[in-house]
Amino acid sequence: MSAKRKRGARSTAPATTNRKVRDGVEAAPPSLREDASPYRVGAVGRPPQTADAPGESQQRSAGSPLRFIDLFCGIGGFRIAFERAGCQCVFSCDLDEHAQITYEANFGERPRGDIYSIPDNAIPPHHILCAGFPCQPFSIAGVSKKLSLGRKHGFEDKEQGNLFFKLAELIDHHRPDAFVLENVKHLQRHDHGRTFRIIWETLTDHLKYHVYHRVIDAQGLVPQHRERIFIVGFREARHFEFPEFPAEGPKLESILEAEVPEKYTLTDHLWNYLQAYAAKHKAAGNGFGFGLVTGKNIARTLSARYYKDGSEILIFQGPRKNPRRLTPRECARLMGFPEDFKIPVSDTQAYKRFGNSVVVPVLERIAKAVVDTLQRPVDFRPELALEMNDKENAGAAKRGPVQVSYRKLRAKRKG
Ligand SMILES: C[S@@+](CC[C@H](N)C(=O)[O-])C[C@H]1O[C@@H](n2cnc3c(N)ncnc32)[C@H](O)[C@@H]1O
């Protein structure tokens, strides 16, 4: 990997030195609203309405939207979130044909295929790089499956683990203002932390980004326990805070359909098999069983293997009836996709795609926080903004409104 641009200092928190101030602004720009009207798929993102602060390499005219690329786009969870945050998608790619079909039906454009077949310079300039990079080499299930098959895993997996290095190569080539990466929570612990350390050092030491990360459970926004790690990086030393999420959220009854076709009810054969399997594992002291829930509960994590037997989320239908799986539409809701999201593929493919996806409203909040951060001055620090507001208020009370510039306040503080 080239080390051509060695700017800024490595940091897990924002650095306070070596900063450029573009504008003295009077106040932090208003946050984009959380209560945006329901998303219409295919709608063009609302342009940001606040101060323009483009990165050096990704200049944009005032009022034009921040551009993002949607790598490993799947069915477009990142796309909905970033469009809702006012950004414009300029490139998408995913290897999977059914993901491409779904994405095209909803966004009117067919994603490109294998990332390795696309030269770095064929990807258009962008401000934000988004990637829910394939997690199989990093997930507990993926690791144990691969180990049991005698395969390598993590970075040694030439087909999937190295996709992270492809990402790093793209970040190095394009130097976007920011990136947002998503993966399974287990990424942090994989290979005794070695995998995550390599990722972290690549992003900070080698690429010189200022990087933040957090594990977020989606259950505050959708009725599903789903923990994912989000890694957000900025080319410049910007202050960033992950949004807060409620600890508790809606229950399954909020996403269940009133009328569900019989084909989603488990056959006697499958239901007997799952019960016997669970009993066997319970006797052996293992906790692996099916997840039988009612509308008053929340679901376990929907996985890409849900199509096989649906065992992780089975809906109780009363004592005289076998439980049922979720329908694909219920899976869409469980992942926070909008009601008009089109599902043009078979149930099996739909389960796989939703199980691989991001929870849209979680990412939407992160996207808005990233956009807000990029629209502030590079050296924005919340404590300075608070101090500025206090002075404004005190001044206004005594002698009418006063103008306190963020830049002056910062200079005074430094001096
Ligand atoms: C975890 S999923 C991401 C899902 C996506 N974030 C969403 O919201 O639907 C990873 C995706 O990477 C895709 N993928 C794997 N290898 C790829 C490659 N070499 N080039 C492009 N896409 C690839 C898979 O098809 C899969 O859809």
Ligand as a Chemical Component Dictionary entry (heavy atoms), coordinates in Angstrom:
data_LIG
# 
_chem_comp.id                   LIG 
_chem_comp.type                 NON-POLYMER 
_chem_comp.pdbx_formal_charge   0 
_chem_comp.three_letter_code    LIG 
# 
loop_
_chem_comp_atom.comp_id 
_chem_comp_atom.atom_id 
_chem_comp_atom.alt_atom_id 
_chem_comp_atom.type_symbol 
_chem_comp_atom.charge 
_chem_comp_atom.model_Cartn_x 
_chem_comp_atom.model_Cartn_y 
_chem_comp_atom.model_Cartn_z 
_chem_comp_atom.pdbx_ordinal 
LIG C1  C1  C 0  -22.387 -8.187  4.653  1  
LIG S1  S1  S 1  -22.975 -8.055  3.030  2  
LIG C2  C2  C 0  -23.305 -6.327  2.908  3  
LIG C3  C3  C 0  -24.765 -6.024  2.819  4  
LIG C4  C4  C 0  -25.144 -4.588  2.651  5  
LIG N1  N1  N 0  -24.455 -3.711  3.572  6  
LIG C5  C5  C 0  -26.669 -4.406  2.773  7  
LIG O1  O1  O 0  -27.103 -3.484  3.455  8  
LIG O2  O2  O -1 -27.409 -5.160  2.185  9  
LIG C6  C6  C 0  -21.514 -8.230  2.085  10 
LIG C7  C7  C 0  -21.742 -8.180  0.579  11 
LIG O3  O3  O 0  -20.470 -8.235  -0.085 12 
LIG C8  C8  C 0  -20.675 -8.839  -1.341 13 
LIG N2  N2  N 0  -19.361 -9.240  -1.877 14 
LIG C9  C9  C 0  -18.558 -10.240 -1.448 15 
LIG N3  N3  N 0  -17.421 -10.282 -2.170 16 
LIG C10 C10 C 0  -17.493 -9.277  -3.071 17 
LIG C11 C11 C 0  -16.635 -8.803  -4.093 18 
LIG N4  N4  N 0  -15.456 -9.396  -4.350 19 
LIG N5  N5  N 0  -17.019 -7.744  -4.832 20 
LIG C12 C12 C 0  -18.226 -7.139  -4.600 21 
LIG N6  N6  N 0  -19.086 -7.551  -3.638 22 
LIG C13 C13 C 0  -18.733 -8.598  -2.884 23 
LIG C14 C14 C 0  -21.631 -9.984  -1.032 24 
LIG O4  O4  O 0  -22.333 -10.363 -2.189 25 
LIG C15 C15 C 0  -22.537 -9.349  0.027  26 
LIG O5  O5  O 0  -23.739 -8.851  -0.522 27 
# 
loop_
_chem_comp_bond.comp_id 
_chem_comp_bond.atom_id_1 
_chem_comp_bond.atom_id_2 
_chem_comp_bond.value_order 
_chem_comp_bond.pdbx_ordinal 
LIG C1  S1  SING 1  
LIG S1  C2  SING 2  
LIG S1  C6  SING 3  
LIG C2  C3  SING 4  
LIG C3  C4  SING 5  
LIG C4  N1  SING 6  
LIG C4  C5  SING 7  
LIG C5  O1  DOUB 8  
LIG C5  O2  SING 9  
LIG C6  C7  SING 10 
LIG C7  O3  SING 11 
LIG C7  C15 SING 12 
LIG O3  C8  SING 13 
LIG C8  N2  SING 14 
LIG C8  C14 SING 15 
LIG N2  C9  SING 16 
LIG N2  C13 SING 17 
LIG C9  N3  DOUB 18 
LIG N3  C10 SING 19 
LIG C10 C11 SING 20 
LIG C10 C13 DOUB 21 
LIG C11 N4  SING 22 
LIG C11 N5  DOUB 23 
LIG N5  C12 SING 24 
LIG C12 N6  DOUB 25 
LIG N6  C13 SING 26 
LIG C14 O4  SING 27 
LIG C14 C15 SING 28 
LIG C15 O5  SING 29 
# 
